[in-house]
Amino acid sequence: MKKKFDAVEFQRKVRKELGEKYLSNREAFLHELEEKYGDLQKKKD
């Protein structure tokens, strides 16, 4: 039975694309993530 969706292949492809984007412009990439997902740091009590 052939898989319709190869999760490992997809994960590798996405990781490679994000890695290239990160390496090309680190500050802009991190800023974009912060805008998109907000502050993901754990809050210190």
N, C-alpha and C positions, 0 to 999 in steps of 0.2 A: 504494500500500500504506500503510495507516494504522498508525501506531505504537501498540502496546498500552500503552506506558508512556512518558510525556514526562519525561525526566530533567531538562531545564531548568526546566520548570514546577514539578516536585517540589522541586528545589533552591531556587528562588525562594521557594516557600511555606515550606519549613523555615527558611530564612535569616530570613524575615520573622517567623515565630513565635519563633525564638530571640532575635532582636533585640528584640522586644517584651518577652520575659521578662527579658532582660538589663537593659533600660532601666527596667523596673518595680522591680527589686530586684537591683542589681549585686553586692553582697557575697554574698548568698545564692546567686545564680547561680554565681559563681566558686567558692564553697565546695562547691556540689553537684558541679561539674565535677571539682574536685580530689578529692573523695571517690570519685567514680565512676571516674576514670581515673588517679588517683595523681599523682605528681610528674612532669610532662612536660618540665621544664626540662632542658637539656643539662647533663651533669655537667662541671664544670671540673676538669681534671687538675692 
